Amino acid sequence: MVKPSMTAPETSTIHRIGPNAITRVAEALRESGPEERVERLYALAGLAHYLAQPPEKMVDEREVTRLHQVLRDELGIPAALEIARSAGVRTGDYLLAHRIPKGVQVLLKWLPARLASQVLLNAIQRHAWTFAGSGELRVRKTYPPHLAIAGCCICQGAKAETPLCDFYAAAIERLFQQLVHPRSRVTETQCQALGAEACTFEVVW
């Protein structure tokens, strides 16, 4: 819970998440289309400044919400989800390359899948503040594992007929494929955009 601040009350309700949710989307867009499209979409989201200078620190989660809403509005949901999934895979690769120690990765790959899954889920829980923002992460570790984010910023305020949080699904799937079992698959079984209380992701292998 964020405590009120007497010195900076205007920032007391800002919740932040890691910059991958913005930088990896730009990479995915550049791979699939011209730079003009990237510039137009980021301008519509009010994030053009991040193209000139990509964020290196935590960003306001509302910026991520706007970006993904712009993608869905401008590209259509199927195309937007493809971009989000590509960005999620890139995020998983970034975490493997820069955030998860190599020794830990070797250990997880050596462990039986169900034990490795529990260790990885524990790590995800500990670092939930880096990607959940104002949302609340809940984890069920028994097989098949479930991760649920109540207050997910990817689909905040959205209404749809299909789950919208492919960014998270793809990032989680990438980590499980590399660290737990190569046949791991992650499916978003419930989404707030469909009226669910939380966005829920099921992992199977």
C-alpha positions as CSV (number, residue, x, y, z in Angstrom):
1,M,0.0,0.0,0.0
2,V,1.3,3.5,-0.9
3,K,1.5,5.8,2.0
4,P,0.4,9.5,1.5
5,S,3.3,11.9,1.1
6,M,3.4,15.4,2.4
7,T,6.1,16.5,0.0
8,A,4.9,14.9,-3.3
9,P,1.1,14.1,-3.0
10,E,0.7,14.3,-6.8
11,T,2.8,11.1,-7.2
12,S,1.3,9.1,-4.3
13,T,-1.2,7.2,-6.6
14,I,1.3,6.5,-9.4
15,H,2.0,2.8,-9.8
16,R,4.9,1.7,-11.9
17,I,6.1,-1.4,-13.8
18,G,9.2,-2.3,-15.7
19,P,10.0,-0.6,-19.0
20,N,9.8,-3.8,-21.0
21,A,6.1,-3.4,-21.5
22,I,7.0,-0.3,-23.6
23,T,10.4,-1.0,-25.1
24,R,9.7,-4.5,-26.3
25,V,6.4,-3.4,-28.0
26,A,8.4,-0.9,-30.1
27,E,10.8,-3.7,-31.1
28,A,7.9,-5.9,-32.1
29,L,6.3,-3.2,-34.1
30,R,9.5,-2.3,-35.9
31,E,10.0,-6.0,-36.9
32,S,6.5,-6.2,-38.4
33,G,6.1,-2.8,-40.1
34,P,7.6,0.6,-41.0
35,E,9.0,3.1,-38.6
36,E,6.2,5.5,-39.5
37,R,3.7,3.2,-38.1
38,V,5.6,2.9,-34.8
39,E,5.9,6.7,-34.6
40,R,2.2,7.2,-35.2
41,L,1.1,4.6,-32.7
42,Y,3.4,5.9,-30.0
43,A,2.3,9.5,-30.7
44,L,-1.3,8.5,-30.3
45,A,-0.5,6.9,-26.9
46,G,1.4,10.1,-25.9
47,L,4.7,8.1,-25.7
48,A,6.6,9.4,-28.7
49,H,9.4,10.6,-26.3
50,Y,10.2,7.0,-25.5
51,L,11.2,6.3,-29.1
52,A,13.9,8.9,-29.0
53,Q,15.0,7.8,-25.5
54,P,13.7,4.4,-24.4
55,P,12.9,4.2,-20.7
56,E,15.5,2.6,-18.5
57,K,13.6,2.9,-15.2
58,M,10.1,1.9,-14.1
59,V,7.3,3.6,-16.0
60,D,3.8,4.7,-15.0
61,E,1.5,1.7,-15.6
62,R,-1.1,4.0,-17.2
63,E,1.3,4.6,-20.1
64,V,1.3,0.8,-20.7
65,T,-2.5,0.8,-20.5
66,R,-2.7,3.5,-23.1
67,L,-0.2,1.9,-25.4
68,H,-2.0,-1.4,-25.6
69,Q,-5.4,0.3,-26.0
70,V,-4.0,2.2,-28.9
71,L,-2.7,-1.0,-30.5
72,R,-6.1,-2.6,-30.2
73,D,-8.0,0.5,-31.5
74,E,-5.7,1.1,-34.4
75,L,-4.5,-2.3,-35.5
76,G,-7.5,-4.4,-34.5
77,I,-7.4,-7.0,-31.7
78,P,-5.9,-9.9,-33.6
79,A,-3.0,-7.9,-34.9
80,A,-2.5,-6.1,-31.6
81,L,-2.3,-9.5,-29.8
82,E,0.3,-10.7,-32.2
83,I,2.4,-7.6,-31.4
84,A,1.8,-8.1,-27.7
85,R,2.8,-11.7,-27.9
86,S,6.0,-10.9,-29.7
87,A,6.8,-8.2,-27.1
88,G,6.1,-10.7,-24.4
89,V,8.6,-13.3,-25.9
90,R,11.2,-10.5,-26.1
91,T,10.6,-9.6,-22.5
92,G,11.1,-13.2,-21.5
93,D,14.4,-13.3,-23.4
94,Y,15.5,-10.0,-21.8
95,L,14.9,-11.4,-18.3
96,L,16.8,-14.6,-19.2
97,A,19.7,-12.6,-20.5
98,H,19.9,-9.8,-17.9
99,R,17.8,-10.5,-14.8
100,I,17.9,-14.3,-13.9
101,P,21.4,-15.4,-12.9
102,K,22.9,-18.1,-15.1
103,G,23.6,-20.3,-12.1
104,V,19.9,-20.2,-11.2
105,Q,19.0,-21.0,-14.8
106,V,21.3,-24.1,-14.8
107,L,19.7,-25.3,-11.5
108,L,16.2,-24.9,-12.7
109,K,16.9,-26.8,-15.9
110,W,18.4,-29.6,-13.8
111,L,15.5,-29.9,-11.4
112,P,12.4,-32.0,-12.2
113,A,9.8,-29.9,-14.0
114,R,7.3,-29.6,-11.1
115,L,10.0,-28.6,-8.6
116,A,11.5,-26.1,-11.1
117,S,8.0,-24.7,-11.6
118,Q,7.6,-24.0,-7.9
119,V,11.0,-22.3,-7.7
120,L,10.2,-20.2,-10.7
121,L,6.8,-19.2,-9.4
122,N,8.3,-18.2,-6.0
123,A,10.7,-15.9,-7.9
124,I,7.9,-14.5,-10.0
125,Q,5.9,-13.8,-6.8
126,R,8.9,-12.0,-5.2
127,H,9.3,-9.7,-8.2
128,A,5.5,-9.1,-8.9
129,W,6.1,-5.4,-8.0
130,T,8.1,-5.1,-11.3
131,F,5.2,-6.1,-13.6
132,A,1.9,-6.1,-11.7
133,G,1.9,-2.4,-10.7
134,S,-1.3,-1.6,-8.8
135,G,-2.5,-5.1,-9.6
136,E,-2.4,-8.1,-7.2
137,L,-0.7,-11.3,-8.3
138,R,-2.0,-14.6,-6.9
139,V,-0.3,-17.9,-7.7
140,R,-1.4,-21.5,-7.4
141,K,1.6,-23.8,-7.5
142,T,0.0,-27.2,-7.8
143,Y,-0.2,-28.7,-11.3
144,P,-1.3,-27.1,-13.5
145,P,0.0,-23.8,-12.1
146,H,-2.1,-20.7,-12.3
147,L,-1.1,-17.1,-12.1
148,A,-3.8,-14.5,-11.7
149,I,-3.4,-10.7,-11.9
150,A,-6.3,-8.7,-10.4
151,G,-6.2,-5.2,-11.8
152,C,-4.1,-6.1,-14.8
153,C,-2.9,-2.9,-16.6
154,I,-2.8,-4.5,-20.1
155,C,-6.6,-4.7,-20.3
156,Q,-7.6,-2.0,-17.7
157,G,-10.9,-0.6,-18.7
158,A,-11.2,-2.7,-21.9
159,K,-14.2,-4.8,-23.0
160,A,-13.7,-7.6,-25.5
161,E,-14.8,-11.0,-26.6
162,T,-11.4,-12.6,-26.3
163,P,-8.7,-12.4,-23.6
164,L,-6.3,-9.5,-24.2
165,C,-3.2,-10.2,-22.1
166,D,-1.0,-12.0,-24.6
167,F,2.0,-9.9,-23.4
168,Y,2.0,-11.5,-20.0
169,A,1.1,-15.0,-21.3
170,A,4.0,-15.0,-23.8
171,A,6.5,-13.7,-21.2
172,I,5.5,-16.4,-18.7
173,E,5.5,-19.1,-21.4
174,R,9.0,-18.1,-22.5
175,L,10.4,-18.4,-19.0
176,F,8.7,-21.8,-18.4
177,Q,9.9,-23.1,-21.8
178,Q,13.5,-22.2,-21.1
179,L,13.6,-23.0,-17.4
180,V,11.0,-25.6,-16.6
181,H,9.9,-27.7,-19.6
182,P,10.4,-27.0,-23.4
183,R,6.8,-28.0,-24.1
184,S,5.3,-25.5,-21.6
185,R,2.2,-23.6,-22.9
186,V,0.5,-20.7,-21.2
187,T,-3.2,-19.9,-21.8
188,E,-5.1,-17.0,-20.5
189,T,-8.2,-18.8,-19.3
190,Q,-9.9,-15.7,-17.8
191,C,-9.6,-12.0,-18.5
192,Q,-11.0,-8.9,-16.9
193,A,-11.9,-7.6,-20.4
194,L,-14.4,-10.5,-20.4
195,G,-15.8,-9.5,-17.0
196,A,-13.6,-11.8,-14.9
197,E,-12.3,-10.7,-11.5
198,A,-8.7,-11.3,-12.6
199,C,-6.7,-12.2,-15.6
200,T,-5.7,-15.8,-15.1
201,F,-3.0,-17.8,-16.8
202,E,-2.7,-21.6,-16.8
203,V,0.6,-23.3,-17.4
204,V,0.8,-26.9,-18.8
205,W,3.5,-29.0,-20.1
